[in-house]
């Protein structure tokens, strides 16, 4: 197995995001566009990063015009460093509250099909990913 790093994973994820892996909740707010590929991918992206590097999951509320518009998820690596590979999706003035550590959902996820599709595409780029933590 060839070793790879966070930059490799980030590149593979960015090449793999698409409308068919975007969150339906986010699609209802705005269509997915290739100009903003991270749109609607925070949850399954954070889970794949968690599969690979471990650590914790962080969630914050997304607000727009003082109204909550769902949640945003990112990662805390075992070193304690927080990384957010999808933060740039918020281009219309949305704000994200301070995050809190959340448990990884057990078993198949609410967006299991999209998660597996994104993993499959990332594997095409990287050749391997650790098994999902289900």
Order of alpha helices (4+ residues) and beta strands (2+ residues): alpha-alpha-alpha-beta-beta-beta-beta-beta-alpha
